[in-house]
Amino acid sequence: MVSQVFYHNQAMQYPSVQRDLRQVKAHVSKVDATDKTILCALDSIPQFRRFGSFEDKMVNGDNFGALGLMGLAVINFEEDLKDVKSAAKQVKAKIDGRAFNSAYDYKNYQHPFSFFRGTMIEKLANPDKSNNKEFAKQLLDADKTFAQTKLGNKFLRFMGIEKVDCVETRIKDIGHTATSQRHVWARNFKGGGYLAEITGRAMNRVPVIGAVALALFELPKIFKAAKNGDTMTQQAISATKQTAKSGLSFGTVLAAIAYGGAIGSKHFGPAGSLVGMGVGAVLGSNLSKKSQEVF
């Protein structure tokens, strides 16, 4: 009953996207499984990648996780669309033989991703527009990437990575208006070699709140696993195994998407970022499935 109501409500919000993606997915499922290129290309489209993850959870009976992912898809739809348009403009400029006017120097810098910026819930973290300014300030302060946290900074130093400098981008930040312009600042990560640099860039692409949300979506499965077994010891072991499986599952995919996007962005700009994230999503999903076999 819950799934039926859910499908109905979401179909009312953006039926054309849902219908088109389902048709594309059905077509792709008929393609030889060895043709990873098509899957990577499709996963480069944020809407397809998010909807695909939602469908997988529905098939596996994880309704709570599916609801959560669809909620994130709806919230991020507008921002995802901006990313696709930016990549399309870059590709068109390349085809036309023109120089692409990017938001900043993607090769040497990485802007921090945000859980709220550009989404339909941005107002919640905007003290200038929120009805609860104090709460909005708290959300804005909490809207950090792993590279911006104290623990993240300690890890970066341990890896020998330095935040050399930063540049102002043309990406509009939360609170930006025509009279009070605010732009996102991109960071330069250097030191420790290529892998360390990419690690810094990848960490700057993962909002802490987003990661926490994905982790919370796994809780029902852990609670359910905690009921398996006749004794408390068996139930504890079952819950521990599920916690490890869930952590490996979303952690592997999240890291793979972040690293893939970081590499793609550095070498090929906005388009490379989307393609890299798509490749990372496919590789991360495959690694996640293999890691589950350990348990």
Buried (B, 14 or more C-beta within 10 A) or exposed (E): EEEEEBBEEBEEEBEEBBEBBEEBBEEBEEEEEEEEEEBBBBBBBBBBBBBBBBBBBBEEEBBBBBBBBBBBBBBBBEBBBBBBEBBEBBEEBBEEEEEBEBBBEBEBBBBBBBBBBBBEEBBBBBBEBBEEEEEBBEBBEBBBBBBBEEEBBEBBEEBEBBBEEBBEBEBBBBBBEEEEEEBBBBBBBBBBEEEBBBBBBBBBBBBBBBBEBBBEBBEBBBEEBBEEBEEEEEBEBBBBBBBBBBBBBBBBBBBBBBBBBBBBBBEBBBBBBBBBBBBBBBBBBBBBEEBBEEE
